[in-house]
């Protein structure tokens, strides 16, 4: 089978449609540690730096967001979830941090990711998008312990 003429090196960005952009920016910056990287208010588009990638927020009432139809709700979401890789992982510290910020943790445990099997925890952003915080992969199965 021929190889495609490209090699993926990582996630460049994800785009989330948002009802309340200010609240979403506060969550991603203040709670998850992203930084506001670039703004395009005429489009209703805000780029948040997440390591080497971006999380883009598109206002539902802006030109880009309006193209996506109705806002996500109980019966529908923008995405299932996305994962942000972190350099170190301490579940108790993460849970306490999210609790202090009023963020809901939905689950924790070992999950397979881009670097292999390792710990993760899921948290909801203010609009119900599930964000997986993915720790480094275990060096080997015995290290899970």
C-alpha positions in Angstrom: 0.0 0.0 0.0 1.5 3.4 -0.9 2.3 5.8 1.8 0.4 9.1 1.8 2.4 12.2 0.9 2.2 13.6 4.5 3.3 12.7 8.0 1.3 13.9 10.9 3.4 15.4 13.6 0.7 16.3 16.1 -2.5 18.3 16.7 -2.3 21.8 15.3 -5.6 23.1 16.7 -9.2 22.1 17.6 -12.2 24.4 17.3 -15.0 24.6 19.8 -18.2 26.6 19.3 -19.1 28.6 22.4 -22.2 30.3 23.8 -20.1 32.3 26.3 -16.7 33.0 24.9 -15.5 35.1 27.9 -16.4 32.2 30.3 -14.7 29.7 28.1 -11.5 31.8 27.8 -11.4 32.1 31.6 -11.7 28.4 32.0 -9.1 27.4 29.5 -6.7 30.1 30.6 -7.3 30.3 34.4 -8.0 26.6 35.1 -6.1 24.7 32.4 -3.2 27.1 31.9 -3.7 28.1 28.3 -2.9 31.6 27.1 -4.9 33.9 24.8 -2.7 33.9 21.7 -4.6 35.8 19.1 -8.0 37.4 18.7 -10.2 37.9 15.6 -13.3 39.5 17.1 -14.8 40.4 13.7 -15.1 36.7 13.1 -15.9 35.8 16.7 -12.7 33.7 16.8 -10.3 33.5 19.7 -7.1 31.4 19.6 -5.8 30.0 22.9 -2.2 28.6 23.1 -2.1 25.0 24.5 1.5 24.0 24.4 2.4 23.6 20.7 -1.2 23.5 19.7 -4.2 25.9 19.7 -7.7 25.6 21.1 -9.9 28.0 19.0 -13.1 29.3 20.4 -15.8 30.4 18.0 -18.7 32.5 19.3 -22.0 31.0 18.3 -23.3 34.5 17.5 -20.3 35.4 15.3 -20.0 34.9 11.5 -18.1 31.5 11.9 -20.1 30.1 14.8 -23.5 30.9 13.2 -22.6 28.5 10.3 -22.7 25.5 12.7 -26.4 25.8 13.6 -27.9 25.4 17.0 -25.8 25.4 20.2 -24.8 22.1 21.8 -27.1 20.9 24.5 -28.2 17.9 26.5 -29.0 15.9 23.4 -26.0 17.0 21.3 -22.4 18.1 21.7 -19.7 19.8 19.6 -17.2 17.0 20.2 -17.0 13.8 22.2 -13.8 14.9 24.0 -10.3 16.0 23.3 -7.1 15.3 25.2 -4.4 17.7 26.4 -1.1 16.0 27.2 0.6 17.2 30.4 4.2 16.7 31.5 3.5 15.3 35.0 0.4 13.9 36.5 -0.8 13.8 40.1 -4.5 12.9 40.1 -5.2 14.1 43.7 -3.6 17.5 42.9 -5.5 17.8 39.7 -8.8 16.9 41.3 -8.3 19.5 44.1 -7.4 22.1 41.5 -10.5 21.5 39.4 -12.7 21.4 42.5 -11.3 24.7 43.7 -12.3 26.2 40.3 -15.8 24.6 40.4 -15.0 22.3 37.4 -16.7 18.9 37.3 -14.4 15.9 37.1 -16.3 13.0 35.3 -13.8 10.2 35.5 -10.2 9.2 36.0 -8.1 6.1 35.2 -5.6 4.6 32.8 -6.2 5.3 29.1 -4.3 4.7 25.9 -3.1 7.8 24.2 -0.5 9.0 21.7 2.4 8.1 23.9 0.9 4.8 25.2 -1.0 3.7 28.3 -1.0 6.2 31.1 -3.1 8.0 33.6 -5.8 10.5 32.7 -8.6 12.5 34.2 -11.6 14.0 32.4 -13.1 17.4 33.3 -16.0 19.4 31.9 -15.5 22.9 30.6 -18.2 25.5 31.3 -20.2 24.5 28.2 -20.1 20.7 28.9 -17.2 19.7 26.5 -15.2 16.9 28.0 -11.5 17.6 28.2 -9.1 14.7 29.0 -6.0 15.7 30.8 -3.5 12.9 29.7 -0.4 12.1 31.8 2.8 10.7 30.4 2.8 7.0 29.4 3.9 4.4 31.9 7.5 3.2 31.2 6.2 -0.4 31.2 3.1 -2.3 32.4 4.8 -3.2 35.8 5.2 0.6 36.6 1.4 1.1 36.7 1.3 -0.6 40.0 
